[in-house]
């Protein structure tokens, strides 16, 4: 009976240790997903900055055209 109980306890111990190892591996793999989301956010920010620059350039062109039109008058 003692041998059977010791075998059962050792099996449970081995399973718990292996379960902890898999849990730690899963935690280490999870941060790999975050950079993808960060990259997407950075791309959106860059795109927004480009759009703002394009709008500013168009606004400057309109101002320049208006000044030219005023000078011609």
C-alpha positions as CSV (number, residue, x, y, z in Angstrom):
1,X,0.0,0.0,0.0
2,X,2.8,2.4,0.8
3,X,4.5,1.7,-2.5
4,X,1.3,2.3,-4.4
5,X,0.8,5.6,-2.5
6,X,4.4,6.7,-3.1
7,X,4.0,5.9,-6.9
8,X,0.8,7.9,-7.0
9,X,2.3,10.9,-5.3
10,X,5.4,10.8,-7.5
11,X,3.2,10.7,-10.6
12,X,1.2,13.7,-9.4
13,X,4.4,15.6,-8.6
14,X,5.8,14.9,-12.1
15,X,2.5,16.1,-13.7
16,X,2.4,19.2,-11.7
17,X,6.0,20.1,-12.6
18,X,5.4,19.5,-16.3
19,X,2.2,21.6,-16.1
20,X,4.1,24.5,-14.6
21,X,6.7,24.3,-17.4
22,X,4.0,24.4,-20.1
23,X,2.3,27.4,-18.3
24,X,5.6,29.3,-18.3
25,X,6.2,28.6,-21.9
26,X,2.7,29.9,-22.8
27,X,3.4,33.1,-20.8
28,X,6.7,33.7,-22.8
29,X,4.9,33.1,-26.1
30,X,2.2,35.6,-25.4
31,X,4.3,38.8,-25.6
32,X,5.2,37.9,-29.2
33,X,1.6,38.9,-30.1
34,X,2.0,42.4,-28.7
35,X,4.6,43.7,-31.1
36,X,2.3,42.9,-34.0
37,X,-0.3,45.1,-32.5
38,X,2.2,47.8,-31.8
39,X,3.5,47.6,-35.4
40,X,-0.1,48.0,-36.7
41,X,-0.6,51.0,-34.4
42,X,2.7,52.6,-35.6
43,X,1.7,52.1,-39.2
44,X,-1.6,53.8,-38.5
45,X,0.2,56.7,-36.8
46,X,2.6,57.0,-39.7
47,X,-0.3,57.0,-42.2
48,X,-2.1,59.7,-40.2
49,X,1.1,61.8,-40.1
50,X,1.5,61.5,-43.9
51,X,-2.1,62.5,-44.4
52,X,-1.6,65.6,-42.2
53,X,1.5,66.6,-44.1
54,X,-0.4,66.2,-47.4
55,X,-3.3,68.3,-46.1
56,X,-0.8,71.0,-44.9
57,X,0.9,71.0,-48.3
58,X,-2.4,71.4,-50.1
59,X,-3.3,74.3,-47.8
60,X,0.0,76.0,-48.5
61,X,-0.5,75.6,-52.2
62,X,-3.9,77.2,-51.9
63,X,-2.5,80.1,-50.0
64,X,0.2,80.6,-52.6
65,X,-2.3,80.5,-55.4
66,X,-4.5,83.1,-53.5
67,X,-1.5,85.3,-53.1
68,X,-0.6,85.1,-56.8
69,X,-4.2,85.9,-57.7
70,X,-4.2,88.9,-55.4
71,X,-0.9,90.1,-56.8
72,X,-2.4,89.9,-60.4
73,X,-5.3,92.1,-59.4
